[in-house]
């Protein structure tokens, strides 16, 4: 039973992350249950989790709808990160200490292990390690202004859950960027840290948009 609930959740989550449903689309239990060949209970559970994830919204008397993460929302989020986070990386390279390096190293090790082991919950572990890595750099930039501007978009739900669309080779490429960033931090090379972070985010942007486009091309169900 639990396995069935998890499968329904994964199917619906991938559809929402991939943009298969337009923002504002109502997600109705009965049609989804019929389409997926399950009872309404696992669908109801999955929809609640999607609301908790920020991928859907629930309004009293209005049902559950796809959250309005438009293409512009995604574009703007990436552009802001590409402008601001490389600067945060350069500051962290100058201001960070051994504790920062240890945190970055540990998050890379956890990410590498999750990619290698795979399994049902590997993506959640990869997401968690990725979040710690980027938030550590932001914290050690020691810039309250940067933190105020970036901390609300680093873990933007539609971006975070894009990991579910990536292949293993793409996750490994992202990890390699993290490892290069760690080397730049160890060398206290602010300019290298800035350049690697910029490359990392630009690659992430193009990878996400390609995967999103491929998933949309699959078409939404009637």
N, C-alpha and C positions, 0 to 999 in steps of 0.2 A: 504493500500500500504506500509506504513512504517513498519507495523507489518511483512509483507512478506519479506521486505528487511532485517529486523532484524533476522528473522528465517533463511534465507539463510546464513547470516553472521555467526550465531551461529553454524550451521551445518558444514560449511567449517572450522571455527576456531577449533572446536573440532577434526575434522579430522587431521588438521595440528598439533595441540598440541599432539594428541594421536599417531602421527607418521604413520598415515594411508597412507600418500603419502611419497615417498622417497625424500630426499633432491635433489633439482634440477629438480623435475618433473614440467612440464609446466602445468599451470592451464588455460584451454581454456574455454572461455565463453559459446560457443555454446553447447559442450557436457555436461557441468555442468548444463546449463539451461534445456536441454532436460532430463537429469537424475532427476533433482529436480522438474521438472514440472512447471517451471516458465519462464518468459521472460528473455532476456539477461540483461535487465537494473538492476534488483536487484543483479544479479551475478556480473556485472561490479562494482556496488557500494561496494559489499562485498569484492571483490578482492582489490579494492583501500584501504579499511580499513585494510585488512590483511597486505598490504605493509606498511601502517602507523604503524601497531603494531610490525613490524619487523619479522613477520612470513612468509612473502613472499618478493620477490625482483622483481623490474621492471626495465628492461633495454631497452633502445630505440631500437626498431626494433626486439627485442628478446622475447617480451611477458612477462608474469608474471610466476615466478617459485617459488617453495617451497624453503624457506631459508635453507641453509645447516647447520642445527643444528644436527650434527651427534650424535650417542650414546656416542662417546668419548667426544664430547663437553659437553654433559650433565653430564657424569661421572666426568670429570675434574672439572666442575663448582661446583658440590656438594663436591668433595674431597677438593677443595681449601677453600670452605666455612667452611667445618668441621674442617679444620686445623686452619683457621684464626679467624673466627667469635667467637668461644668460648673464645679466648684470648681477643678479643674486649669486650666481655661481662664482663670478669673478671676486665678489666681496668675500664669499665663504673661503675661497682659496687663500685670501690674504689674512682673514681673521680667525679661521678655524683652528682647532687644537687637536691633540691626540684623541680626545674623546669623540670628536666629530669623525675623525678617520675610522675609529673603531666601529661607530654606528653605521657608517657607510659600508664598511667592509662586511659587517654582519648582515646587513640587508641584502647585499649582493650574494652572499653565500646562501641565504634563505631563498632568494629568487632562483639561483642556479639549481638548488636542490629540488625546488618545486617544478621547474621546467623539466628536469631530468626524470623525476619520479612520475609525473603526470597524475592521472587519477581524477576522481570526481571533484575533489575540492582543490585541485592544483591551481586553478585560475584565481580563486579567492586568495590563496597564499601568495601568488605572484602579485596580485593587486596590492595586498597589504605591504609586501616588501617594497614595491615601487613607491607607494605612498610615503613610507618611512624615509626612503632615500631622498625623495624630492623635498619633503618637509624638513629633513635634517639640514639640507643645504640652505633652505630658506631661513631656518632658525639661526644658523651660524653666519648668515649674511649680516646679522646684528643690525638690521634696518627695520624699525617699526613701520615705516611707510611702505616698504616693499611687502612686508608681512601682511599688512592690512589690505593691500591690493591683490596679492596673490593667493592667500590662504583660502579664499572662498571659491577659487576656480581650479586649483590644483586637483581637487577631488570632485570635480563636476561629474555627476552620475553618468551622463551619456558618454563622457570620455573614459572614465574609469572602466565601465563595463564593456568598452570596445575590446578589451583583452579577450573576450569570448569569441571574437571574430578572427583572431590571429592564428597563424600556423606556428608550429614549433620553431621553425627557422627564423621567423619574424620576432618571436619572443627572445630568441638567442641573440639576435642583432641588437635588440633593445638592451639586453644585459651587457653586451660588449661596450655599448656606449657608457653605461654606468661604470664599468670597470675602467674605461679611459678617463672618465671624470674623476674617479678615485685617484688615478695616477697623477692627474693634473693637480688635485688637491694636495697630494703628498709632496709634490714638487713646489707647491705654493706658486704655481704659474697661473696667475689670474687671467691672462689673455688666452691661454690654452683652455682653461676651464670655461671661459665665455664661448669660445669657438665650438668646443665639443658639445656644450649644452644647446647651442643654437642648431648645430647639425642634428642632434638627438631629437629636438622638438620638430624641426622641419621634416625629418624622416617620419616621425610619428604622425604628423599631420597628413602627409601624402599617403602613408600606409592606411590610416583610418579612412580617409575619403575614398580610396580605391576599394577597400573592403565594403564600405557602406554602399557605394555605387553598385558593386557586384551583388550585394544582398537585395538591394531595391529591384535590380533587374529580374529577380526571381518572381516578382509580382506578388501582390497581396491576394489573399483568398477572397472569393466572392461572398 
